[in-house]
Amino acid sequence: MDNIGPFVKLPEFPFVICKQHGHCHHRRLTPYHSSIRQARSLDAARKGVYTRLVRHEVCKNITGKSTDGPIPEGGGGSAQKRAIEAQQVPWRIGVQCQRLFSSGPGSSWFEVGFGGQASQAAPEEAAIIDRMNRAMEQQQRRFEMEDKEKIKAADARMDANAWLEHVGWATHLEGFDPEAMLRLTDPVSEHEHALQLIQDSLMRVMSRARAIATPAQVGSQALFEAQRKEVDKKPRRPFDNRMEDDTWARHTAVWTKLVCYIYRAEAMADEDRPGYRLSRRQSESLDELSEIVEAYVDDPDTQPLDEDQVDRLTLQTVMALLDHRLAAGEYRSAIISGLAVMGIRKDGGWMDVLDYTPIYSAVIKIARAMVVYQSYVERQVEVGRLKQVKMAEQQREDGSSDERSSGGSGRGSHKHVPHFTSGNAKAEPTPMDWIYEARTYGMHIRFNTPAGGTIDWVGDRIKHRRVQFRMGELTEMLHSLKDEARGLLTTLAMVDDVSELPQIPWSSFEDDHSEDRVGYSFLEDDRNHTWLEAGKNWGIRRITDSPGRRKIWFDHGREDGKPFQARAVQSYGQTVKELMERMFLLMHMVSGQPARATEILSIRYKNTMNGGVRNIFAHNGLMCFVTSYHKSFRATGQAKVIHRYLPREVSELLVWYLLLVLPFWQQVQGIVKDAGIRSPYLWPDEVVRKVEISETEQRERRQAEMETGSGEDGVGSSSGGRGDDDDDNVDTNITFESWVEERNWTSDRVRRIIQRHSRRLLGTMLNISSWRQIAVAIALRYLNGAFKESTLDEDEDDDIEDSLVLHTKINSTRIDLFCPTLQGVDLIFDRG
């Protein structure tokens, strides 16, 4: 840029710009510019000013001071004009302008972006701005640190929180750093070797307690005593510790956090940890346990670890922690203090009552099992002592020598009943009394407080937390699942199209719902003989009728004499697995209000000796499944019968699977495994097995597989293994039975299946809980509220006696989501 008198010349343009007016002029017209004419008229004046300036400087240099007054440097004018002259440019840099029309009255340019940062700022202004920004950021960090650094007691007037006021967490933990408190319950780190040994011992003790606290081991009388809450009132039912594997994992995690908290807090100074106090018995037990494991960690060669001794001390420590008299306040108990710390969320807030009551349930459930186990151990010690004093004969007479004697274990349990009972006015309260009362109060709040809204509708788009989709997309997903299931079924039935499969005469389909004969199903009804005959031995006939399939399936050179190719068996089993995943999704999502995973996984297609009448029926041209197991069944002993009907498309798939695919697959697996017991369940852990295995033995076997890592495909693991995807790279040298290894059907596996297929077909990830909520919302909008909203958390294992609401019978409803729209949805209600 060149300065030419009152003009500025930009080299990229063939004109000059006036500094005074900001207009562009051609070079030939510049002599006629007003500033040029004014400059010429002022030449004389400028010369006079110059002479005066020279005289002023000369006099100043000679005398040291000026003889005239200072020469003014400007004649006034606006600040904007002086800024332009100071910059020597006719514009401000960085100004954004815009105009609405290219010509006419509204074609003037105007400045936009007034809020932007100034292009240039004085040095002192920039320093002030920078100092102000640093001060603001420092103050904001101070606010955040103040919010997080210390726990403050709740203000009953300003912070109206009935739950927090009742449990007293904020008062107990006032002044402590919430992050530091949470770290006390963190999982064991690599360098905490002694704590790791104690945690391993606790897990062994809890597992043994789970196995011992059964009627077969200690008798029902001991379990009644463990269930007792009031000294003078016998419970209606015995203690039942049966639970799903994932529920067991959550319950044991609560106790491991409590033990980690107590162990770490004991290593801190009293002023640095919450104010609980261990009794002498508790301190002695914990110190003895710590000394043994720490001695082993310090010198494992000279101080070998006796696991039985460690487990015995661990159990004694737990019993001592439970047997704590709350004469000086409930938070003198280390267990109640640890439960308060577990109420802190990761963001520094407090857990809501809806999320916290399952923690109390976990403490109660595991504590009862360990009390029964402690009584069992004491009884064994007593039996050994009596044998040593030559009283074996007397023991045999009164039955006390039987380690499984219900009377002996029951009398031993009386000793520990005060851990759980209340109602004695003279007895001092214990931690279990406080936990019972806190859980009851929490459930009272839970069932009398409206839940926060999690569903939102925008047109036909439904939103639930992070999940959102349109109803049309849901319909497309279900159509895709149905088409995929049909394709898999044709592959398993070894046909090219479903039209080649035996047709189902729905109008003459017969089924006797009242028949309770063991082994009966509609497949065994002689009235269906005509059309069922067409599907008899379907799989083996399709193989023998085709030379290509015979080559794929038959193997004449196996040393073990098995007639099948191992690769064909594995491929068929993989396809069966994929089909049953889609069948589960279809039956779960289109049969009405979604059942809990335990309910739908317990469906049987034929009558059994112990289970009674099956769950799958044919009725009025449709298939339906009836669930009687439910969340509170073990607590109440009362079954609620719920009918769920399937659309015709899904009904056909179910009948064809039971008629054509399942019998052939059972025969193949029976030959491969040399087994003869068929599972009656639609989603079995094993299609066929060799011997009857009890639930306890199955659980122990799964646990052993998880600990040794032998279950490569995740058998029995609730958290994964290799997941649901099998490796296609096959080693032909492995044993034949490994080709038909099966994953157990658990809630965790169901959750993964729903997540995987919904993400693939719907573009968002559903799970068991979210679909239950969404299905109820769909019913409220499109089905006139046909579903009942669930009042219990999907994953909570509450004591039904503490529940303050009654479950009402849910009428069965079928959602016809295969329709293009939901305007004319078809409902079928159970009138029985």
C-alpha positions in Angstrom: 0.0 0.0 0.0 1.4 3.4 -1.0 0.5 6.8 0.5 0.0 9.5 -2.1 -1.0 12.7 -0.3 -4.6 12.4 0.7 -4.9 9.1 -1.2 -4.0 5.5 -0.7 -2.9 3.4 -3.6 -3.5 -0.4 -3.6 -1.2 -2.1 -6.1 -3.9 -4.7 -7.1 -6.4 -2.0 -8.2 -6.1 0.8 -10.9 -7.5 3.5 -8.7 -6.8 5.4 -5.5 -8.8 5.7 -2.3 -9.5 9.0 -0.6 -8.5 8.9 3.1 -11.0 11.6 4.1 -14.1 10.2 2.3 -13.3 6.6 1.7 -14.2 6.8 -2.0 -12.3 5.4 -5.0 -11.1 7.8 -7.8 -9.4 7.4 -11.1 -5.9 8.9 -11.3 -6.9 11.3 -14.0 -9.6 12.9 -11.8 -7.5 13.3 -8.7 -6.4 16.9 -9.4 -10.0 18.0 -9.3 -10.6 16.3 -5.9 -11.8 18.8 -3.2 -8.9 17.9 -1.0 -6.4 18.8 -3.7 -8.0 22.2 -4.3 -8.0 22.8 -0.5 -4.4 21.8 -0.3 -3.4 24.3 -2.9 -5.2 27.2 -1.1 -3.5 26.3 2.1 0.1 26.2 0.7 0.9 29.6 2.1 -0.4 28.8 5.5 1.7 25.6 5.6 4.8 27.5 4.7 4.2 29.9 7.6 3.7 27.0 10.0 6.9 25.5 8.7 8.9 28.7 9.4 7.4 28.9 12.8 8.3 25.3 13.6 11.9 25.8 12.5 12.3 28.9 14.6 10.8 27.1 17.6 13.2 24.1 17.3 16.3 26.4 16.8 15.4 28.5 19.9 14.8 25.4 21.9 18.2 24.0 21.0 20.0 27.2 21.9 18.3 28.3 25.1 17.0 25.0 26.3 13.5 26.2 26.3 10.9 27.2 23.8 10.2 31.0 23.2 6.8 30.2 21.8 3.9 28.1 23.0 3.5 24.6 21.8 2.3 24.2 18.3 -1.1 22.5 18.1 -0.9 19.2 16.2 -4.5 19.1 15.2 -7.6 21.2 14.8 -10.0 18.9 16.6 -12.3 16.5 14.7 -13.9 13.2 15.5 -12.1 10.4 17.3 -12.9 8.1 14.3 -11.2 10.5 11.9 -8.1 10.6 14.1 -8.1 6.8 14.3 -8.2 6.6 10.6 -5.3 9.1 10.2 -3.3 7.2 12.8 -3.8 3.9 10.9 -3.0 5.6 7.6 -5.8 3.4 6.0 -9.3 4.5 5.1 -11.0 1.5 6.8 -11.1 -0.7 9.9 -9.6 -4.1 9.4 -11.8 -7.1 10.1 -15.1 -5.4 9.8 -17.8 -7.7 8.3 -20.4 -6.0 6.0 -23.5 -7.2 4.3 -26.3 -5.7 2.1 -29.7 -7.1 1.3 -30.1 -5.8 -2.4 -27.5 -5.3 -5.1 -29.1 -2.0 -6.2 -31.9 0.4 -5.2 -32.7 2.1 -1.9 -31.8 -0.9 0.2 -28.5 -1.6 -1.5 -26.4 0.1 1.2 -23.7 -1.9 3.0 -24.0 -2.3 6.8 -21.8 -3.8 9.4 -22.5 -7.3 10.9 -20.9 -9.4 13.6 -20.7 -6.6 16.2 -20.0 -9.2 19.0 -16.7 -10.3 17.4 -13.4 -9.6 19.0 -11.8 -6.4 18.0 -9.1 -6.7 15.3 -6.7 -4.5 17.1 -6.6 -3.5 20.8 -4.3 -1.3 22.7 -1.6 -3.1 24.7 -2.9 -2.0 28.0 -6.4 -3.1 27.1 -5.2 -6.6 26.0 -3.4 -7.0 29.3 -6.5 -6.1 31.3 -8.6 -8.5 29.2 -6.1 -11.3 29.8 -5.9 -10.6 33.5 -9.7 -10.6 33.8 -10.0 -13.9 31.9 -7.5 -15.6 34.2 -9.3 -14.3 37.3 -12.6 -15.6 36.0 -11.2 -19.0 35.2 -9.5 -19.2 38.6 -12.8 -18.4 40.3 -14.6 -21.0 38.3 -12.1 -23.6 39.4 -12.5 -22.5 42.9 -16.2 -23.0 42.7 -15.8 -26.4 41.2 -13.3 -27.5 43.8 -15.5 -26.2 46.6 -18.4 -28.2 45.2 -16.4 -31.4 45.0 -13.9 -31.1 47.7 -16.0 -31.6 50.8 -19.3 -33.3 51.6 -21.7 -30.9 53.3 -24.5 -31.7 55.7 -28.0 -31.3 54.1 -30.1 -28.4 55.0 -33.5 -29.7 56.0 -35.2 -26.4 55.0 -33.4 -25.7 51.8 -32.6 -29.2 50.6 -35.8 -31.1 51.0 -34.7 -34.7 50.5 -36.6 -37.1 52.7 -34.5 -40.1 51.7 -31.2 -38.4 52.4 -32.4 -37.0 55.7 -33.6 -40.4 56.8 -30.4 -42.4 56.0 -28.1 -39.6 57.3 -25.3 -40.1 54.7 -24.4 -36.4 54.4 -24.2 -35.9 58.2 -22.0 -39.0 58.6 -19.6 -38.1 55.8 -19.6 -34.3 56.3 -16.2 -32.8 55.6 -14.8 -35.7 53.6 -13.8 -35.6 50.0 -16.3 -37.7 48.1 -13.7 -38.9 45.5 -11.4 -40.1 48.3 -14.3 -41.9 50.0 -15.2 -43.6 46.7 -11.7 -44.8 46.2 -12.0 -46.8 49.4 -14.5 -49.0 47.6 -12.6 -49.4 44.4 -11.7 -52.8 43.1 -8.5 -54.3 44.4 -5.4 -52.9 42.6 -2.4 -54.9 41.6 -0.2 -53.8 44.5 -2.8 -54.7 47.2 -1.8 -58.3 47.5 -3.1 -58.8 51.1 -6.5 -57.3 50.2 -6.7 -59.5 47.1 -6.2 -62.6 49.3 -8.9 -61.4 51.7 -11.3 -60.8 48.8 -10.6 -64.2 47.3 -11.3 -65.7 50.7 -14.6 -63.8 50.9 -15.7 -65.0 47.5 -15.0 -68.6 48.6 -16.9 -68.2 51.8 -19.9 -66.6 50.0 -19.9 -69.4 47.4 -19.9 -72.1 50.1 -22.6 -70.3 52.0 -24.7 -70.3 48.8 -24.2 -74.1 48.4 -24.8 -74.9 52.1 -27.9 -72.7 52.7 -30.3 -75.2 51.0 -32.9 -77.6 52.4 -30.8 -80.6 51.3 -27.8 -79.5 53.4 -29.2 -77.9 56.5 -32.9 -78.7 56.5 -35.8 -76.3 56.2 -35.9 -75.5 59.9 -32.6 -73.7 59.8 -33.7 -71.8 56.7 -36.9 -70.7 58.6 -34.7 -69.4 61.4 -32.5 -67.5 58.9 -35.6 -65.9 57.4 -37.0 -64.8 60.8 -37.3 -61.1 61.3 -39.2 -61.0 64.6 -38.3 -63.2 67.6 -41.9 -64.2 68.4 -43.1 -64.6 64.8 -42.2 -67.4 62.5 -41.8 -66.4 58.9 -44.3 -67.7 56.3 -41.6 -69.3 54.2 -37.9 -70.4 54.6 -34.9 -68.5 53.3 -34.4 -69.1 49.6 -31.0 -68.1 48.2 -31.7 -69.2 44.6 -30.9 -66.4 42.2 -29.7 -65.8 38.7 -25.9 -65.8 38.1 -25.8 -62.1 37.2 -27.8 -61.3 40.3 -25.4 -63.3 42.4 -22.5 -61.4 40.9 -24.1 -58.1 41.8 -24.8 -59.2 45.3 -21.3 -60.4 46.0 -19.9 -57.2 44.5 -21.6 -55.2 47.3 -20.0 -57.3 50.0 -16.5 -57.1 48.4 -16.9 -53.3 48.3 -17.8 -53.3 52.0 -14.8 -55.4 53.0 -12.4 -53.3 50.8 -13.8 -50.1 52.5 -13.3 -51.4 56.0 -9.8 -52.8 55.3 -8.5 -49.6 53.6 -10.2 -47.3 56.2 -8.6 -49.2 59.0 -5.2 -48.3 57.6 -6.0 -44.6 57.8 -5.8 -42.2 60.7 -9.0 -41.7 62.6 -9.4 -38.1 61.5 -9.0 -39.1 57.8 -11.8 -41.6 57.7 -15.5 -41.7 58.7 -16.3 -42.1 62.4 -17.3 -45.7 62.7 -15.7 -47.8 65.5 -14.9 -51.5 65.5 -15.7 -53.5 68.6 -12.9 -55.4 70.3 -14.2 -58.7 68.8 -14.2 -57.1 65.3 -10.8 -55.6 65.7 -9.3 -58.9 66.9 -10.8 -60.9 64.1 -9.7 -58.4 61.4 -6.2 -58.0 62.8 -5.7 -61.8 63.0 -6.9 -62.1 59.4 -4.7 -59.3 58.2 -1.6 -60.6 60.0 -1.9 -64.0 58.3 -2.3 -62.7 54.8 0.3 -60.0 55.2 2.8 -62.5 56.6 2.3 -64.6 53.5 2.7 -61.7 51.2 5.9 -60.6 52.9 7.5 -64.1 52.9 5.4 -66.8 51.1 8.2 -69.4 51.4 8.4 -69.4 55.2 4.8 -68.4 55.8 2.6 -70.7 53.8 -1.0 -69.8 53.5 -3.7 -72.0 54.9 -6.8 -71.2 52.9 -9.1 -73.0 55.3 -7.8 -71.0 58.2 -8.1 -67.7 56.2 -11.7 -68.6 55.2 -12.6 -69.4 58.8 -11.2 -66.1 60.0 -13.0 -64.3 57.1 -16.3 -65.8 58.1 -15.7 -64.9 61.8 -14.9 -61.3 60.8 -18.2 -61.0 58.8 -20.2 -62.5 61.7 -18.5 -60.0 64.1 -19.3 -57.1 61.8 -23.0 -58.2 61.7 -23.1 -58.6 65.5 -22.6 -55.0 66.3 -24.8 -53.3 69.0 -25.9 -49.8 67.9 -26.2 -48.4 71.4 -24.1 -45.3 70.5 -25.6 -44.7 67.0 -26.0 -46.6 63.8 -23.0 -45.1 62.1 -20.7 -46.7 64.7 -21.2 -49.8 62.6 -18.6 -50.3 59.9 -21.1 -52.0 57.6 -23.6 -49.0 57.8 -20.7 -46.6 57.3 -19.6 -48.5 54.2 -23.2 -48.5 52.9 -23.2 -44.7 53.2 -20.0 -44.4 51.2 -21.5 -46.6 48.5 -24.4 -44.1 48.3 -22.0 -41.6 46.6 -22.2 -41.3 42.9 -19.2 -40.8 40.7 -20.2 -37.2 40.0 -20.2 -36.4 43.7 -24.0 -36.6 44.2 -26.1 -39.1 46.1 -27.7 -42.2 44.7 -31.4 -42.1 44.3 -33.7 -44.3 46.4 -34.8 -46.1 43.2 -31.3 -47.2 42.5 -30.1 -47.9 46.1 -32.6 -50.2 47.6 -31.1 -53.2 45.7 -27.9 -52.7 47.6 -29.7 -53.3 50.9 -31.3 -56.4 49.4 -27.9 -57.7 48.4 -26.5 -57.2 51.9 -29.5 -59.0 53.5 -29.4 -61.9 51.1 -25.7 -62.7 51.4 -25.7 -62.1 55.2 -28.5 -64.7 55.7 -26.6 -67.3 53.6 -23.4 -66.7 55.6 -25.3 -67.0 58.9 -26.6 -70.3 57.9 -23.1 -71.3 56.8 -21.7 -70.2 60.1 -24.3 -72.4 62.0 -23.4 -75.3 59.7 -19.7 -74.9 60.5 -20.3 -74.7 64.2 -22.4 -77.8 64.0 -19.7 -79.7 62.3 -17.2 -78.7 65.0 -19.6 -79.8 67.7 -20.1 -83.1 66.0 -16.4 -83.6 65.8 -16.0 -82.8 69.5 -18.7 -85.3 70.5 -17.1 -88.0 68.5 -13.8 -87.4 70.2 -15.4 -88.0 73.6 -16.8 -91.3 72.6 -20.4 -90.2 72.1 -20.9 -91.4 68.6 -23.5 -93.9 69.7 -25.7 -91.4 71.4 -25.4 -89.1 68.4 -26.7 -91.8 66.1 -29.7 -92.4 68.5 -30.8 -88.8 68.6 -29.7 -88.0 65.0 -27.2 -85.4 66.0 -24.4 -87.2 64.2 -26.0 -86.5 60.8 -24.3 -83.4 59.5 -27.4 -82.6 57.5 -29.8 -82.9 60.3 -32.3 -80.2 60.1 -32.8 -80.2 63.9 -29.2 -79.7 64.7 -28.6 -76.9 62.2 -31.8 -75.3 63.3 -30.7 -75.2 66.9 -27.4 -73.8 65.8 -29.1 -71.1 63.8 -30.9 -69.8 66.9 -27.6 -68.5 68.2 -27.3 -66.2 65.2 -30.9 -65.2 64.8 -30.4 -61.9 66.7 -28.4 -60.7 63.7 -31.7 -60.5 61.8 -34.6 -60.4 64.3 -36.3 -57.5 65.9 -39.3 -57.0 68.1 -37.6 -57.6 71.4 -38.0 -54.4 73.4 -35.0 -55.2 75.6 -32.6 -56.1 72.7 -30.3 -53.5 71.4 -30.6 -52.7 67.6 -28.1 -54.3 65.2 -27.0 -53.3 61.7 -29.5 -55.7 60.2 -32.4 -53.9 62.1 -31.3 -50.6 60.6 -30.9 -52.0 57.1 -34.3 -53.6 57.2 -35.9 -50.3 58.3 -34.0 -48.2 55.8 -35.0 -50.5 53.0 -38.6 -50.5 54.0 -38.6 -46.7 54.1 -36.9 -46.5 50.8 -39.4 -48.8 49.1 -42.2 -46.7 50.7 -40.7 -43.6 48.9 -40.2 -45.6 45.8 -43.8 -46.8 45.4 -45.3 -43.5 46.4 -43.2 -41.1 44.3 -44.0 -40.6 40.6 -41.1 -41.7 38.5 -39.4 -39.2 36.2 -40.5 -39.2 32.6 -38.1 -41.0 30.3 -40.4 -41.3 27.2 -41.0 -38.5 24.7 -42.9 -38.5 21.4 -42.2 -36.3 18.4 -44.8 -37.3 15.8 -44.3 -41.0 15.4 -40.7 -40.9 16.7 -40.3 -42.3 20.2 -37.4 -41.2 22.5 -36.2 -43.0 25.6 -33.0 -41.6 27.0 -30.4 -42.3 24.2 -32.7 -44.5 22.2 -35.0 -43.1 19.5 -36.6 -44.4 16.4 -39.7 -44.1 14.3 -42.5 -46.6 14.4 -42.0 -47.3 10.7 -38.4 -48.3 11.5 -39.5 -50.6 14.2 -41.9 -52.3 11.8 -39.2 -52.7 9.2 -36.9 -54.2 11.9 -39.5 -56.9 12.8 -40.2 -57.6 9.1 -36.4 -58.1 8.6 -36.2 -60.4 11.6 -39.1 -62.4 10.3 -37.6 -62.7 6.8 -34.2 -63.7 8.3 -35.8 -66.3 10.5 -37.7 -67.8 7.5 -34.4 -68.0 5.5 -32.7 -69.7 8.3 -35.6 -72.1 8.8 -35.5 -73.1 5.1 -31.8 -73.8 5.5 -32.3 -76.0 8.5 -35.3 -77.8 6.8 -33.1 -78.2 3.7 -35.6 -76.6 1.2 -35.4 -73.7 -1.1 -38.6 -72.0 0.0 -41.2 -72.2 2.8 -43.8 -73.3 0.2 -42.0 -76.7 0.2 -42.7 -77.1 3.9 -45.7 -79.1 5.2 -48.7 -76.8 5.4 -50.3 -76.1 8.8 -54.1 -76.5 8.8 -54.8 -73.8 11.3 -58.6 -74.3 11.1 -58.3 -78.0 12.2 -55.3 -77.5 14.5 -56.1 -79.4 17.8 -54.5 -79.0 21.2 -55.8 -80.2 24.6 -54.8 -77.5 27.1 -55.9 -79.6 30.1 -53.8 -82.6 29.3 -51.1 -83.0 32.0 -49.6 -86.3 30.8 -45.9 -86.2 31.0 -44.4 -85.6 27.5 -47.6 -84.4 25.9 -47.7 -81.5 23.5 -49.8 -80.7 20.4 -47.1 -82.7 18.4 -48.3 -85.8 20.3 -52.1 -85.2 19.8 -53.5 -88.0 17.6 -56.0 -85.6 16.1 -53.2 -83.9 14.3 -51.8 -87.2 13.0 -52.6 -86.5 9.3 -50.6 -83.3 8.8 -47.9 -84.2 11.4 -47.1 -87.3 9.6 -45.7 -85.3 6.7 -43.0 -83.8 9.0 -41.9 -87.0 10.6 -38.2 -87.8 10.2 -38.1 -84.7 7.9 -34.4 -84.0 8.3 -33.0 -87.4 7.8 -35.3 -87.9 4.7 -34.0 -84.7 3.2 -30.4 -85.8 3.6 -30.9 -89.4 2.2 -32.9 -88.1 -0.8 -30.1 -85.9 -2.0 -26.6 -87.2 -3.1 -25.1 -83.8 -2.4 -26.4 -83.6 1.2 -25.4 -87.2 1.8 -21.8 -86.3 0.8 -21.9 -83.2 3.2 -23.4 -85.0 6.2 -22.2 -88.7 6.1 -18.7 -89.7 7.2 -17.8 -93.4 6.8 -14.2 -93.2 8.0 -14.5 -91.9 11.6 -12.8 -94.0 14.1 -15.4 -93.4 16.8 -18.2 -94.7 14.6 -20.1 -91.5 14.4 -22.0 -91.3 11.1 -21.9 -87.5 10.6 -19.3 -85.1 9.3 -18.2 -82.9 12.2 -18.2 -79.8 10.1 -21.8 -80.3 8.9 -22.9 -80.8 12.6 -21.2 -77.5 13.6 -22.6 -75.6 10.7 -26.1 -76.9 11.5 -25.8 -76.0 15.1 -24.6 -72.5 14.3 -27.6 -72.0 12.1 -29.9 -73.3 14.8 -28.4 -70.8 17.2 -29.0 -67.9 14.8 -32.6 -68.9 14.2 -33.3 -69.2 17.9 -31.9 -65.7 18.5 -34.3 -64.3 16.0 -37.2 -66.4 17.4 -36.5 -65.0 20.8 -36.6 -61.4 19.5 -39.8 -62.0 17.6 -41.6 -63.7 20.5 -40.3 -61.2 23.0 -41.3 -58.1 20.9 -44.6 -59.0 19.2 -46.4 -61.1 21.8 -47.6 -58.3 24.0 -46.1 -56.8 27.1 -42.5 -58.0 27.2 -41.8 -60.8 29.7 -38.8 -60.8 31.9 -35.9 -62.8 30.6 -36.3 -65.5 33.2 -39.9 -65.9 32.3 -39.4 -66.4 28.6 -36.3 -68.5 29.0 -38.3 -71.0 31.2 -40.8 -71.8 28.4 -41.4 -75.6 27.8 -42.9 -77.0 24.7 -44.0 -80.3 26.4 -45.3 -81.4 29.8 -42.7 -82.5 32.4 -42.8 -84.3 35.7 -41.8 -81.4 37.9 -42.9 -78.5 35.8 -46.3 -79.8 35.0 -48.3 -78.5 32.0 -46.2 -77.0 29.2 -46.1 -73.3 28.2 -46.7 -73.4 24.5 -50.3 -74.0 23.2 -52.3 -73.7 20.0 -55.5 -71.7 20.3 -58.0 -70.4 17.7 -55.5 -70.6 14.8 -52.6 -69.0 16.6 -49.8 -70.1 18.9 -49.5 -68.6 22.3 -47.1 -69.1 25.2 -48.1 -68.9 28.8 -45.7 -67.9 31.6 -46.4 -68.7 35.2 -42.9 -68.0 36.7 -42.4 -64.4 37.7 -40.2 -62.2 39.8 -42.0 -62.7 43.1 -42.8 -66.4 42.6 -40.1 -67.7 44.9 -41.1 -65.2 47.6 -44.9 -65.7 47.4 -45.2 -69.2 46.1 -48.1 -68.0 43.9 -47.9 -68.2 40.1 -49.5 -65.6 37.9 -50.6 -67.1 34.5 -50.1 -64.7 31.6 -51.1 -65.6 28.0 -49.1 -64.0 25.1 -50.3 -64.6 21.6 -48.1 -64.7 18.5 -49.0 -63.4 15.0 -49.6 -65.9 12.3 -46.2 -65.4 10.7 -44.3 -66.1 14.0 -46.7 -69.0 14.9 -45.8 -70.7 11.6 -42.1 -70.4 12.4 -42.6 -71.8 15.8 -44.6 -74.9 14.6 -42.2 -75.6 11.8 -39.2 -75.4 14.2 -40.8 -77.8 16.7 -42.0 -80.2 14.0 -39.1 -80.3 11.5 -35.9 -78.9 13.0 -35.8 -79.7 16.7 -36.4 -83.5 16.5 -33.7 -83.9 13.9 -31.2 -81.7 15.9 -32.0 -83.7 19.1 -31.3 -86.9 17.3 -28.0 -85.6 15.9 -26.8 -84.3 19.3 -27.9 -87.5 21.1 -25.7 -89.5 18.7 -22.8 -87.1 19.0 -22.9 -86.9 22.8 -24.1 -90.4 23.4 -26.9 -88.9 25.5 -30.6 -89.8 25.9 -32.2 -87.0 27.9 -34.0 -84.3 25.8 -34.5 -80.9 27.2 -38.2 -79.7 27.3 -37.2 -76.1 27.1 -37.5 -74.0 23.9 -34.2 -72.2 24.8 -32.3 -74.9 26.6 -28.7 -74.8 27.9 -28.3 -78.2 26.4 -30.6 -79.7 23.8 -29.7 -83.2 25.0 -27.6 -84.3 28.0 -26.3 -87.5 29.4 -27.6 -87.4 33.0 -29.9 -85.3 35.2 -27.8 -82.5 36.8 -29.1 -80.5 39.7 -29.2 -76.7 39.6 -26.4 -76.5 42.2 -24.1 -78.8 40.2 -24.7 -76.9 37.1 -23.8 -73.7 38.9 -20.6 -75.2 40.3 -19.6 -76.5 36.9 -20.1 -73.1 35.3 -18.1 -71.4 38.0 -15.3 -73.9 37.6 -15.2 -73.3 33.8 -15.1 -69.6 34.3 -12.2 -69.9 36.8 -10.1 -72.3 34.8 -10.9 -70.6 31.5 -11.9 -73.9 29.9 -15.1 -72.6 28.5 -13.8 -71.0 25.3 -17.2 -70.2 23.9 -18.4 -68.6 27.1 -20.4 -71.5 28.5 -21.8 -70.4 31.8 -20.2 -67.0 31.7 -22.5 -64.1 32.3 -20.0 -61.6 31.1 -18.8 -62.8 27.8 -16.2 -65.3 27.0 -16.0 -64.9 23.3 -19.5 -63.5 23.1 -22.1 -64.8 20.8 -19.9 -65.0 17.7 -18.1 -68.3 17.1 -14.9 -68.7 15.3 -15.3 -70.0 11.8 -11.7 -71.4 11.7 -12.2 -75.0 12.8 -9.6 -77.5 14.0 -10.6 -80.9 12.7 -8.5 -82.7 15.3 -10.5 -81.6 18.3 -13.0 -84.0 20.0 -16.3 -84.5 18.3 -18.4 -83.3 21.2 -16.8 -79.8 21.0 -18.6 -79.3 17.7 -21.9 -79.1 19.6 -20.9 -77.0 22.6 -23.7 -74.6 23.6 -23.8 -71.4 25.4 -26.2 -71.1 28.3 -29.2 -68.9 27.9 -28.9 -66.2 30.5 -30.2 -62.6 30.9 -26.8 -61.3 29.9 -26.8 -63.3 26.7 -30.4 -62.1 25.9 -29.3 -58.5 26.5 -26.4 -58.9 24.1 -28.7 -60.4 21.5 -31.2 -57.6 21.7 -28.4 -55.0 21.6 -26.7 -56.5 18.6 -29.7 -57.0 16.4 -31.4 -53.7 17.3 -28.1 -51.8 16.5 -27.9 -53.7 13.2 -31.5 -53.3 12.1 -32.9 -50.3 14.0 -29.8 -48.1 14.1 -30.0 -47.8 17.9 -29.2 -50.1 20.7 -32.1 -51.5 22.7 -31.9 -53.7 25.8 -34.3 -55.6 28.0 -35.2 -52.7 30.3 -35.5 -50.0 27.6 -37.7 -52.2 25.4 -40.1 -52.8 28.4 -40.4 -49.1 28.9 -40.9 -48.4 25.2 -43.4 -51.2 24.8 -45.6 -49.7 27.6 -45.3 -46.3 26.0 -46.4 -47.7 22.6 -49.4 -49.4 24.3 -50.4 -46.1 26.0 -50.4 -44.2 22.7 -51.7 -46.8 20.2 -53.4 -49.5 22.3 -55.4 -47.6 24.8 -53.1 -48.4 27.6 -53.4 -52.2 27.3 -50.1 -52.8 29.2 -49.6 -52.3 32.9 -46.6 -50.2 33.8 -44.0 -52.1 35.8 -43.4 -50.9 39.3 -40.4 -53.0 40.0 -36.9 -52.6 38.7 -36.0 -55.2 36.2 -32.8 -56.2 38.0 -33.8 -55.9 41.6 -34.2 -58.9 43.8 -36.3 -57.4 46.6 -37.9 -59.2 49.5 -41.6 -59.3 48.6 -42.7 -58.8 52.1 -41.2 -55.3 52.0 -43.0 -54.4 48.8 -45.8 -52.0 49.5 -47.6 -52.6 46.2 -49.5 -55.5 44.8 -48.9 -56.9 41.4 -52.1 -57.0 39.4 -52.8 -59.6 36.8 -51.7 -58.5 33.3 -54.1 -59.2 30.5 -52.3 -60.7 27.5 -52.1 -58.6 24.4 -50.7 -59.3 20.9 -49.2 -56.3 19.0 -49.6 -56.7 15.3 -46.4 -54.8 14.4 -46.3 -56.5 11.0 -49.0 -54.1 9.8 -47.8 -51.1 7.8 -49.1 -48.8 10.5 -50.5 -49.2 14.0 -53.8 -47.5 13.2 -55.8 -50.7 13.2 -53.8 -52.7 15.7 -55.3 -56.1 16.5 -55.7 -57.0 20.2 -56.5 -60.4 21.6 -57.2 -60.4 25.3 -57.2 -63.4 27.6 -60.7 -63.9 28.9 -59.8 -67.0 31.0 
